Amino acid sequence: MVNVLYFAWVRERIGLPREEIETKAETVADLVAELSGRDARYAAAFADVSALRVALDQQLSEFSAPLNGVREVAFFPPMTGG
């Protein structure tokens, strides 16, 4: 099981702040593909992954990163300074 967290507009599009899911995804990109296939809300949230960042167990990561042993995946838009 992996905890998936959604922040900002990702959370708004999906309608959930977090969920625990069972997945066979090997990488973050595989997880995104799996989630996108669930329904239109997920497809809309993950339509442009270049507009997203991902953290694995609270460490900024890449979409090519493996999920083996990861307990938490967080998706969020890039941070802006100010």
MODELLER restraints for C-alpha pairs under 7 A, 6 or more apart:
rsr = mdl.restraints
at = mdl.atoms
rsr.add(forms.Gaussian(group=physical.xy_distance, feature=features.Distance(at['CA:1:A'], at['CA:20:A']), mean=6.46, stdev=0.5))
rsr.add(forms.Gaussian(group=physical.xy_distance, feature=features.Distance(at['CA:1:A'], at['CA:21:A']), mean=5.52, stdev=0.5))
rsr.add(forms.Gaussian(group=physical.xy_distance, feature=features.Distance(at['CA:1:A'], at['CA:22:A']), mean=4.69, stdev=0.5))
rsr.add(forms.Gaussian(group=physical.xy_distance, feature=features.Distance(at['CA:1:A'], at['CA:23:A']), mean=6.91, stdev=0.5))
rsr.add(forms.Gaussian(group=physical.xy_distance, feature=features.Distance(at['CA:2:A'], at['CA:20:A']), mean=5.59, stdev=0.5))
rsr.add(forms.Gaussian(group=physical.xy_distance, feature=features.Distance(at['CA:2:A'], at['CA:21:A']), mean=5.53, stdev=0.5))
rsr.add(forms.Gaussian(group=physical.xy_distance, feature=features.Distance(at['CA:2:A'], at['CA:22:A']), mean=6.51, stdev=0.5))
rsr.add(forms.Gaussian(group=physical.xy_distance, feature=features.Distance(at['CA:2:A'], at['CA:71:A']), mean=4.92, stdev=0.5))
rsr.add(forms.Gaussian(group=physical.xy_distance, feature=features.Distance(at['CA:2:A'], at['CA:72:A']), mean=5.67, stdev=0.5))
rsr.add(forms.Gaussian(group=physical.xy_distance, feature=features.Distance(at['CA:3:A'], at['CA:19:A']), mean=5.83, stdev=0.5))
rsr.add(forms.Gaussian(group=physical.xy_distance, feature=features.Distance(at['CA:3:A'], at['CA:20:A']), mean=4.41, stdev=0.5))
rsr.add(forms.Gaussian(group=physical.xy_distance, feature=features.Distance(at['CA:3:A'], at['CA:21:A']), mean=6.48, stdev=0.5))
rsr.add(forms.Gaussian(group=physical.xy_distance, feature=features.Distance(at['CA:3:A'], at['CA:71:A']), mean=6.11, stdev=0.5))
rsr.add(forms.Gaussian(group=physical.xy_distance, feature=features.Distance(at['CA:3:A'], at['CA:72:A']), mean=4.68, stdev=0.5))
rsr.add(forms.Gaussian(group=physical.xy_distance, feature=features.Distance(at['CA:3:A'], at['CA:73:A']), mean=6.22, stdev=0.5))
rsr.add(forms.Gaussian(group=physical.xy_distance, feature=features.Distance(at['CA:4:A'], at['CA:18:A']), mean=5.49, stdev=0.5))
rsr.add(forms.Gaussian(group=physical.xy_distance, feature=features.Distance(at['CA:4:A'], at['CA:19:A']), mean=5.40, stdev=0.5))
rsr.add(forms.Gaussian(group=physical.xy_distance, feature=features.Distance(at['CA:4:A'], at['CA:20:A']), mean=6.07, stdev=0.5))
rsr.add(forms.Gaussian(group=physical.xy_distance, feature=features.Distance(at['CA:4:A'], at['CA:72:A']), mean=5.86, stdev=0.5))
rsr.add(forms.Gaussian(group=physical.xy_distance, feature=features.Distance(at['CA:4:A'], at['CA:73:A']), mean=4.82, stdev=0.5))
rsr.add(forms.Gaussian(group=physical.xy_distance, feature=features.Distance(at['CA:4:A'], at['CA:74:A']), mean=5.72, stdev=0.5))
rsr.add(forms.Gaussian(group=physical.xy_distance, feature=features.Distance(at['CA:5:A'], at['CA:17:A']), mean=5.96, stdev=0.5))
rsr.add(forms.Gaussian(group=physical.xy_distance, feature=features.Distance(at['CA:5:A'], at['CA:18:A']), mean=4.31, stdev=0.5))
rsr.add(forms.Gaussian(group=physical.xy_distance, feature=features.Distance(at['CA:5:A'], at['CA:19:A']), mean=6.70, stdev=0.5))
rsr.add(forms.Gaussian(group=physical.xy_distance, feature=features.Distance(at['CA:5:A'], at['CA:73:A']), mean=6.16, stdev=0.5))
rsr.add(forms.Gaussian(group=physical.xy_distance, feature=features.Distance(at['CA:5:A'], at['CA:74:A']), mean=4.48, stdev=0.5))
rsr.add(forms.Gaussian(group=physical.xy_distance, feature=features.Distance(at['CA:5:A'], at['CA:75:A']), mean=6.24, stdev=0.5))
rsr.add(forms.Gaussian(group=physical.xy_distance, feature=features.Distance(at['CA:6:A'], at['CA:17:A']), mean=5.17, stdev=0.5))
rsr.add(forms.Gaussian(group=physical.xy_distance, feature=features.Distance(at['CA:6:A'], at['CA:18:A']), mean=5.87, stdev=0.5))
rsr.add(forms.Gaussian(group=physical.xy_distance, feature=features.Distance(at['CA:6:A'], at['CA:74:A']), mean=5.92, stdev=0.5))
rsr.add(forms.Gaussian(group=physical.xy_distance, feature=features.Distance(at['CA:6:A'], at['CA:75:A']), mean=5.14, stdev=0.5))
rsr.add(forms.Gaussian(group=physical.xy_distance, feature=features.Distance(at['CA:6:A'], at['CA:76:A']), mean=6.28, stdev=0.5))
rsr.add(forms.Gaussian(group=physical.xy_distance, feature=features.Distance(at['CA:7:A'], at['CA:17:A']), mean=6.70, stdev=0.5))
rsr.add(forms.Gaussian(group=physical.xy_distance, feature=features.Distance(at['CA:7:A'], at['CA:75:A']), mean=6.31, stdev=0.5))
rsr.add(forms.Gaussian(group=physical.xy_distance, feature=features.Distance(at['CA:7:A'], at['CA:76:A']), mean=4.97, stdev=0.5))
rsr.add(forms.Gaussian(group=physical.xy_distance, feature=features.Distance(at['CA:8:A'], at['CA:76:A']), mean=6.48, stdev=0.5))
rsr.add(forms.Gaussian(group=physical.xy_distance, feature=features.Distance(at['CA:10:A'], at['CA:45:A']), mean=5.45, stdev=0.5))
rsr.add(forms.Gaussian(group=physical.xy_distance, feature=features.Distance(at['CA:10:A'], at['CA:76:A']), mean=6.44, stdev=0.5))
rsr.add(forms.Gaussian(group=physical.xy_distance, feature=features.Distance(at['CA:11:A'], at['CA:17:A']), mean=5.41, stdev=0.5))
rsr.add(forms.Gaussian(group=physical.xy_distance, feature=features.Distance(at['CA:13:A'], at['CA:41:A']), mean=5.83, stdev=0.5))
rsr.add(forms.Gaussian(group=physical.xy_distance, feature=features.Distance(at['CA:13:A'], at['CA:44:A']), mean=6.95, stdev=0.5))
rsr.add(forms.Gaussian(group=physical.xy_distance, feature=features.Distance(at['CA:13:A'], at['CA:45:A']), mean=5.69, stdev=0.5))
rsr.add(forms.Gaussian(group=physical.xy_distance, feature=features.Distance(at['CA:14:A'], at['CA:41:A']), mean=5.04, stdev=0.5))
rsr.add(forms.Gaussian(group=physical.xy_distance, feature=features.Distance(at['CA:14:A'], at['CA:42:A']), mean=5.66, stdev=0.5))
rsr.add(forms.Gaussian(group=physical.xy_distance, feature=features.Distance(at['CA:14:A'], at['CA:45:A']), mean=6.52, stdev=0.5))
rsr.add(forms.Gaussian(group=physical.xy_distance, feature=features.Distance(at['CA:25:A'], at['CA:31:A']), mean=5.12, stdev=0.5))
rsr.add(forms.Gaussian(group=physical.xy_distance, feature=features.Distance(at['CA:26:A'], at['CA:66:A']), mean=5.65, stdev=0.5))
rsr.add(forms.Gaussian(group=physical.xy_distance, feature=features.Distance(at['CA:26:A'], at['CA:67:A']), mean=5.51, stdev=0.5))
rsr.add(forms.Gaussian(group=physical.xy_distance, feature=features.Distance(at['CA:26:A'], at['CA:68:A']), mean=6.80, stdev=0.5))
rsr.add(forms.Gaussian(group=physical.xy_distance, feature=features.Distance(at['CA:27:A'], at['CA:63:A']), mean=6.96, stdev=0.5))
rsr.add(forms.Gaussian(group=physical.xy_distance, feature=features.Distance(at['CA:27:A'], at['CA:64:A']), mean=5.81, stdev=0.5))
rsr.add(forms.Gaussian(group=physical.xy_distance, feature=features.Distance(at['CA:27:A'], at['CA:65:A']), mean=5.40, stdev=0.5))
rsr.add(forms.Gaussian(group=physical.xy_distance, feature=features.Distance(at['CA:27:A'], at['CA:66:A']), mean=4.20, stdev=0.5))
rsr.add(forms.Gaussian(group=physical.xy_distance, feature=features.Distance(at['CA:27:A'], at['CA:67:A']), mean=5.13, stdev=0.5))
rsr.add(forms.Gaussian(group=physical.xy_distance, feature=features.Distance(at['CA:28:A'], at['CA:63:A']), mean=4.81, stdev=0.5))
rsr.add(forms.Gaussian(group=physical.xy_distance, feature=features.Distance(at['CA:28:A'], at['CA:64:A']), mean=6.02, stdev=0.5))
rsr.add(forms.Gaussian(group=physical.xy_distance, feature=features.Distance(at['CA:28:A'], at['CA:65:A']), mean=5.93, stdev=0.5))
rsr.add(forms.Gaussian(group=physical.xy_distance, feature=features.Distance(at['CA:28:A'], at['CA:66:A']), mean=6.52, stdev=0.5))
rsr.add(forms.Gaussian(group=physical.xy_distance, feature=features.Distance(at['CA:28:A'], at['CA:67:A']), mean=6.44, stdev=0.5))
rsr.add(forms.Gaussian(group=physical.xy_distance, feature=features.Distance(at['CA:29:A'], at['CA:63:A']), mean=5.06, stdev=0.5))
rsr.add(forms.Gaussian(group=physical.xy_distance, feature=features.Distance(at['CA:29:A'], at['CA:64:A']), mean=5.99, stdev=0.5))
rsr.add(forms.Gaussian(group=physical.xy_distance, feature=features.Distance(at['CA:32:A'], at['CA:46:A']), mean=6.84, stdev=0.5))
rsr.add(forms.Gaussian(group=physical.xy_distance, feature=features.Distance(at['CA:35:A'], at['CA:42:A']), mean=6.06, stdev=0.5))
rsr.add(forms.Gaussian(group=physical.xy_distance, feature=features.Distance(at['CA:36:A'], at['CA:42:A']), mean=4.81, stdev=0.5))
rsr.add(forms.Gaussian(group=physical.xy_distance, feature=features.Distance(at['CA:36:A'], at['CA:43:A']), mean=4.23, stdev=0.5))
rsr.add(forms.Gaussian(group=physical.xy_distance, feature=features.Distance(at['CA:36:A'], at['CA:46:A']), mean=6.33, stdev=0.5))
rsr.add(forms.Gaussian(group=physical.xy_distance, feature=features.Distance(at['CA:37:A'], at['CA:43:A']), mean=6.62, stdev=0.5))
rsr.add(forms.Gaussian(group=physical.xy_distance, feature=features.Distance(at['CA:51:A'], at['CA:77:A']), mean=6.08, stdev=0.5))
rsr.add(forms.Gaussian(group=physical.xy_distance, feature=features.Distance(at['CA:52:A'], at['CA:75:A']), mean=6.66, stdev=0.5))
rsr.add(forms.Gaussian(group=physical.xy_distance, feature=features.Distance(at['CA:52:A'], at['CA:76:A']), mean=5.65, stdev=0.5))
rsr.add(forms.Gaussian(group=physical.xy_distance, feature=features.Distance(at['CA:52:A'], at['CA:77:A']), mean=4.62, stdev=0.5))
rsr.add(forms.Gaussian(group=physical.xy_distance, feature=features.Distance(at['CA:52:A'], at['CA:78:A']), mean=6.20, stdev=0.5))
rsr.add(forms.Gaussian(group=physical.xy_distance, feature=features.Distance(at['CA:53:A'], at['CA:75:A']), mean=5.87, stdev=0.5))
rsr.add(forms.Gaussian(group=physical.xy_distance, feature=features.Distance(at['CA:53:A'], at['CA:76:A']), mean=5.38, stdev=0.5))
rsr.add(forms.Gaussian(group=physical.xy_distance, feature=features.Distance(at['CA:53:A'], at['CA:77:A']), mean=5.71, stdev=0.5))
rsr.add(forms.Gaussian(group=physical.xy_distance, feature=features.Distance(at['CA:53:A'], at['CA:78:A']), mean=5.91, stdev=0.5))
rsr.add(forms.Gaussian(group=physical.xy_distance, feature=features.Distance(at['CA:54:A'], at['CA:60:A']), mean=6.03, stdev=0.5))
rsr.add(forms.Gaussian(group=physical.xy_distance, feature=features.Distance(at['CA:54:A'], at['CA:61:A']), mean=5.71, stdev=0.5))
rsr.add(forms.Gaussian(group=physical.xy_distance, feature=features.Distance(at['CA:54:A'], at['CA:62:A']), mean=6.58, stdev=0.5))
rsr.add(forms.Gaussian(group=physical.xy_distance, feature=features.Distance(at['CA:54:A'], at['CA:73:A']), mean=6.94, stdev=0.5))
rsr.add(forms.Gaussian(group=physical.xy_distance, feature=features.Distance(at['CA:54:A'], at['CA:74:A']), mean=5.53, stdev=0.5))
rsr.add(forms.Gaussian(group=physical.xy_distance, feature=features.Distance(at['CA:54:A'], at['CA:75:A']), mean=4.75, stdev=0.5))
rsr.add(forms.Gaussian(group=physical.xy_distance, feature=features.Distance(at['CA:54:A'], at['CA:76:A']), mean=6.45, stdev=0.5))
rsr.add(forms.Gaussian(group=physical.xy_distance, feature=features.Distance(at['CA:55:A'], at['CA:61:A']), mean=5.19, stdev=0.5))
rsr.add(forms.Gaussian(group=physical.xy_distance, feature=features.Distance(at['CA:55:A'], at['CA:73:A']), mean=5.80, stdev=0.5))
rsr.add(forms.Gaussian(group=physical.xy_distance, feature=features.Distance(at['CA:55:A'], at['CA:74:A']), mean=5.12, stdev=0.5))
rsr.add(forms.Gaussian(group=physical.xy_distance, feature=features.Distance(at['CA:55:A'], at['CA:75:A']), mean=6.76, stdev=0.5))
rsr.add(forms.Gaussian(group=physical.xy_distance, feature=features.Distance(at['CA:56:A'], at['CA:70:A']), mean=6.49, stdev=0.5))
rsr.add(forms.Gaussian(group=physical.xy_distance, feature=features.Distance(at['CA:56:A'], at['CA:72:A']), mean=5.78, stdev=0.5))
rsr.add(forms.Gaussian(group=physical.xy_distance, feature=features.Distance(at['CA:56:A'], at['CA:73:A']), mean=4.81, stdev=0.5))
rsr.add(forms.Gaussian(group=physical.xy_distance, feature=features.Distance(at['CA:56:A'], at['CA:74:A']), mean=6.58, stdev=0.5))
rsr.add(forms.Gaussian(group=physical.xy_distance, feature=features.Distance(at['CA:57:A'], at['CA:70:A']), mean=6.36, stdev=0.5))
rsr.add(forms.Gaussian(group=physical.xy_distance, feature=features.Distance(at['CA:57:A'], at['CA:71:A']), mean=6.27, stdev=0.5))
rsr.add(forms.Gaussian(group=physical.xy_distance, feature=features.Distance(at['CA:57:A'], at['CA:72:A']), mean=4.89, stdev=0.5))
rsr.add(forms.Gaussian(group=physical.xy_distance, feature=features.Distance(at['CA:57:A'], at['CA:73:A']), mean=6.36, stdev=0.5))
